[in-house]
Amino acid sequence: MDTNDTGSERDNEFQATNLHDGWDEYQSKKIYQPRKIGVFRSLGFGVFSFFSISMQGLVGAWLLFFYTTFCGLSAGQGATIFLIGRVADAIASLFMGNMSDNIYKYKLGRIFGRRHIFILAAAPAVLFAITLWVTGMNYWYYLITYLITTVLMSVLQIPWETLPNEMTKDYNSRTLLSTTRMVIAGLGNMLAQFVPAQLFKFYPQTSPMPYLIMQVMFSVVTFVLILVTYHTTWDIS
C-alpha cells in the first residue's frame, strides 16, 4: 500500500472526526430550516422585545417607588439593590456570548438550537419578574429577586439579538427585522406607561395591587409572545 495514500486516508479521518460537531443529526429539524422573511416573520422576531420590557421596563419606571412606598426600604437601600444588579448584569453578559456559541456541543443545545434554547428558557423566566412586586418581605428578598431578574434578562436576551445576522445574509431582510423590532419595542414602552396609569384609576394610591397586576399582565402576554418568536424564527446550522 502506498504510504502517501495511507497518510491521506488518516488526514481525511482526522478531519472528519474534528469537523463533526453533532449538527448533522438534527439538520432536518424545523428550527434549522431557513424560510422567507416577510412582515409576519419580522413580527415574530420583534415581539421578543416585550421580554426586556416585562423584565425591566416596568422596573425602571416604578420599582424604586414601590420599594420605598410599600416595602419599607429606604432610598439608599433601593439604590444599592440597583447598583449591585448592574454589576451582576455586566459580569453575566461577559460570559453569555461564549456560552451561547458553545452550547451546541451538548445534545440539548443541538436539539433546541444554540440560540433558541435560551429563547425558549425566556418564556418561564419572564414569570419570575412577578416576584419583584410582592410586599412584606425583607431587604435580602428584594435584592435576590432583583439580581435574578436582571441576570435572566441579560443572559437570555443576548442570543436573540444575534438572530438577524444568522437568519439571513440579505441586507434588506435584516433591515426589516431590525426595524420591526424597534417599532414593537417603542409600542411596548408606551404600553408600560399606559397600562399602569389605567390601573391606578381603579385602586387607591396606597394600594400595591396595581403594580402586581400590571406585572402579571405583562409577564403572561410576554410568555405567549416568546413562544411565537421561538416558532417563527430559526437557528444557524
N, C-alpha and C positions, 0 to 999 in steps of 0.2 A: 504494500500500500504506500502511495506517495505521501511523504511526510508533510508536504505542503497542503495536500487535501485534508489530512488529519488535523493540521493546525487550523485550517479554515473551518472545519466542522466544529472544533472546540470553540472557536470565536463566535460562531453562529449560536451555539448552545448557550454560551455565556451571555450574549446579547439578549437572546430570547428570555433567559431567566431574569435578567435585570430590567428589561423593558416591560415585563409583565407586571402590571401594578394592580391587577384584580378587577379592572373595569369591565373587561370583555364579557364576564358572566352576566352583567346587568345592563349591557348596552341597549337591549330591546325594551327596557322599562320606559314608560311614558315620561318619566322625569328627565330622561336624557334625549328626548326627541324634539329637535327644533321645529317650530311652527311659524306660520306667518304672523308678523307683528302688526296689528292694527289698533284701532281705538279700544276695542274690547280687552285685548291682552295688555295694553298700556294701562287701562284702568285696573285690571287685575294686579299688575305690578305696583301701581301707585297707591292702592288702598292700604298697603302695609304701612304707609306713613302714619296711620292712626295709632300704630304701636307706640311710637315715641310720644305722640300727643296724649295717649292714655296714661303712659308711664311718667311723663314729665311735664306735659303741657299744663295740666291742672295743678301740678306741684308748684311750678314756677309762679303761678298767679295766686294760689290760695293756701299752700301748706304752712308757711311760716305764720300766717294769721291764724290758722287752725290750731297750730301748736300752742301759740301764746294765749289764745282766747278760750279754747276748750280742753286743752291737755295739761294745763298748769306749768308749762315750760316758760322760761324766761327768753327774751330775745337773744341773749348770749348763748343759751343752750341750743336754740334753734339754729343760730348761725354756725355753731360748732358742728352740728349734725350735717349741714350743707357742705361745710369745708371738708370734713372727713369723707363725705360722699364724693366730692370732686377728686380727691386724691385716689380713692379706690377706683373710681371711673378711669382715671388716667393709667393706672397700673394694669387694670383688666384689659384695656384697649391695646396695650403693648403686646399682649400675648394672644389676642383673639385672632389676628390675621394668620399667624403661623399655625394656630390650632385648626382653623378652617381649611387651610391649604393642605394639611397633612392627615385630616381625619379620614380621607379616602383609603388610607392604608388599613383601616379596620372595616370589617364586614358591615357594621351598622352604617358607616358613612357611605359605603358603596350602594347599599340598598336604598337609602333615602336621598342621597346626593350630598356632596360635601358642603354645599351652601344650604340646601333645602332642609337638611336635618335640623339646622338652627332656626330656620323659618318655622318649621313645624313645632319646635320647642317653644317658640314665642307665643303660641296660642294659649297654652295653660299658664305661661309665665305672666301674661298680662293680667290674669285674675289675681295675682299676688299683690298688685298695687292697691287692691281693696283694703288690705291690712293697714295701710297708711292712715286711714281715716277712722280708726277706732279710738274712742275716748277712754279715759280712766286708766291708762297704762303709765308706766314709768319712763324715765329718760332712755334707759337701755333698750326698751322695746322699740321706741321710735327711732333710735339710732340704727338698730339692727335691721328693722323693716325698710328704712330708707336706703341703707347700704345695699341690701339685697336687690331692691327695686332698681337702683341706679346701675349696679353692675349688670343685672339682667338686661336692662335696656341697651347698654353699650355693647355687650358681647353678642347679643342676638340680632342687633341691627346691622352690624358691620358686614356680615356675609351677604345680607340682602342688598346692600349698597353696591356690591360688586357685580350684580346680575346683568345690568345693561351691557357691560363690556364682555360678558361671557355668552349672553343670549344671542348676540348678533355683532357682526363686524360692519354692518351698514350704518353710516353716519346718520342718515335721516331717521332710521328706526330708533337709534339711541337717543336722538333728539326728542322724538315723540315720547319715549319712555320717561326721559328726564323732565320734560315739560309737563306731562300729565302728573307726574309725582309732585312737582312744585305747586300745581293748581290744587290738587287734592289736599296737600299739606296746608295751604293757605285757607281753604274752606274748613279744614279740621280745626285750625287755630281760632277761626271765627266761632265755630260751634263751642269750643272750650270756654269762650266768654259768654256766649248767648245762653247756653243751657243753664249754667248756674244762676244767671240773672232771672230766668223764668222760675226756677225752683225757689229762689228767695222770696218770691211773691206769695208762696203758699206756706211758708214757715216763718216763725218769729226769728229775729236776729240772734236770739240767744240759743237757738237750736243748732246742733251739729249735723242734723239729719240731711240737709241739702247736700253737704259735701260727700257723705257716704253714698247717697242715692246717685249723685252725678258720676261718681267713680264706678259704681256698679253698672250704670248705663253704658258708659264708655268702654268698660272692660268687656262686657258681654258682646257689644256690637263689634269691637275690635277682634275678639276671639273668632267670630264668623269671618270677618274680612281677611284675617291672616290665612285661614283655610282657603279662601278664594285665591289669594296670592300663591299659595302652595300648588294649587291645581292648575293655574293658568300660566305659570312660568316654568322654566326648565333649567337644568344644571349643565355645566360643561362636562363632556365625557372624554 
